[in-house]
Amino acid sequence: MALKCIRGRAGEVNRGIVAKAVELAPSLLIDAANSANIHQFPDCHGFYVVQAESLYRLVPTLQQVPRLARRIPTKNVLITTFSRLFGYDNKAEDTDIFEYSWELIARLSEDYDFHVGIEQGTIHEQLAMLHKAEVNEVGHTVWSQRIVSDMILEELSRFGKSLRKEDLPAYSQLIKEPLKYLGSISYASSANTWAFLLFAALLEQQKKIDKINEQLVSGCVQG
């Protein structure tokens, strides 16, 4: 089987890992970065998430992979970045756990296709190379842009729920703007999907400004 890693900024990597888990379903996602919300994908069947919210839970969770994968069943196992897990408050001990975790992942990858998220600038870059993993930059990997867009819009939706009542009409209007450009955003196939969603909203705003200016100029001429 295979051991593949995606390296980059944690947020981008984790969104990509979750999107890949949906794409490869049936799949098992070990979510060590608390990045997955299965309720975002109600139509996706066979996408299973196991939380590994601390360093104490990471190794036992990895040891359960064969049993969990048989139950699904699947050969696709994905892991979000685990460089920021709450650990033992002892750097040497934490490093030992990381090293042992990578040994487990390498052994498991003989029987499963593993996709592991790596936060750039961490020890996991060296450990991935040590175990001869195929490492790609997040921008060099094509994810389902529609899935990533939906994830970002879901995060913005949660942001909207925290706004004051008087802000909601403007928010509701603005959040609709990027939906008109999802096809173009997918065509761009960029790792920075959020930037294209923002640009799409700005583009609609600029069109409205241009229309207002035309009306003002037309009114002045007629006057």
Residue pairs with C-beta under 8 A, 6 or more apart in sequence:
1 75
1 109
1 110
1 111
1 112
1 113
1 114
2 109
2 113
2 114
2 134
3 105
3 106
3 109
3 114
3 116
3 131
3 132
3 133
3 134
4 113
4 114
4 115
4 116
4 133
4 134
4 135
4 136
5 115
5 116
5 117
5 118
5 128
5 133
5 134
5 135
5 136
6 13
6 16
6 17
6 115
6 116
6 117
6 118
6 135
6 136
6 137
6 138
6 141
7 13
7 118
7 119
7 120
7 125
7 128
7 135
7 136
7 137
7 138
8 118
8 119
8 120
8 137
8 138
8 139
8 191
9 119
9 120
9 138
10 33
10 81
10 83
10 84
10 117
10 119
12 138
12 191
12 192
13 80
13 81
13 117
13 118
13 119
13 138
14 33
14 35
14 80
14 81
14 117
15 35
15 143
15 148
15 151
15 152
15 193
16 117
16 138
16 141
16 143
16 148
16 191
17 29
17 35
17 78
17 79
17 80
17 81
17 115
17 117
18 29
18 31
18 35
18 36
18 80
18 147
18 151
19 143
19 144
19 147
19 148
19 151
20 78
20 115
20 143
21 27
21 29
21 36
21 47
21 49
21 76
21 78
21 115
22 41
22 44
22 47
22 144
22 147
23 143
23 144
23 147
24 76
24 78
24 113
24 115
25 44
25 45
25 46
25 47
25 76
26 45
26 46
26 47
26 48
26 72
26 73
26 74
26 76
27 46
27 47
27 48
27 72
27 74
27 76
27 77
27 78
28 48
28 50
28 65
28 68
28 69
28 72
28 74
28 76
28 77
28 78
29 36
29 47
29 48
29 49
29 50
29 77
29 78
29 79
29 80
30 50
30 52
30 61
30 62
30 65
30 77
30 78
30 79
30 80
31 49
31 50
31 51
31 52
31 80
32 52
32 53
32 58
32 79
32 80
32 81
32 82
32 85
33 80
33 81
33 82
33 84
33 117
34 51
34 53
35 80
36 49
36 80
37 154
38 44
38 47
38 49
40 150
40 151
40 154
41 47
41 147
46 72
46 74
48 68
48 72
48 74
50 61
50 64
50 68
51 57
52 58
52 61
52 82
52 85
53 85
53 86
54 85
54 86
54 87
55 82
55 85
55 86
55 87
55 88
55 94
55 97
58 82
58 85
58 97
58 101
59 97
59 100
59 101
59 104
62 101
62 104
62 105
62 108
63 104
65 77
65 108
65 112
66 108
66 111
69 75
69 77
69 112
75 111
75 112
75 113
76 112
76 113
76 115
77 108
77 112
77 113
77 114
77 115
78 114
78 115
78 116
78 117
79 105
79 114
79 115
79 116
79 117
80 117
81 117
81 118
81 119
81 124
82 98
82 101
82 124
83 118
83 119
83 122
83 123
83 124
84 119
87 93
87 94
87 97
88 94
88 97
95 123
98 123
98 124
98 127
99 127
102 124
102 127
102 128
102 130
102 131
103 131
105 114
105 116
105 131
106 131
106 132
106 133
108 114
116 128
116 133
118 124
118 125
118 128
118 135
125 135
128 135
129 135
138 191
139 190
139 191
139 192
141 191
142 189
143 191
145 182
145 185
145 186
145 188
145 189
145 190
145 193
146 182
146 186
148 193
149 178
149 182
149 185
149 186
149 193
149 197
152 193
152 194
152 197
153 175
153 178
153 179
153 197
156 175
157 175
160 168
160 171
160 172
160 175
163 171
174 201
177 200
177 201
177 203
177 204
177 205
178 185
178 196
178 197
178 198
178 200
178 201
180 200
180 204
181 196
181 200
181 203
184 196
184 200
185 193
185 196
185 197
185 200
188 196
190 196
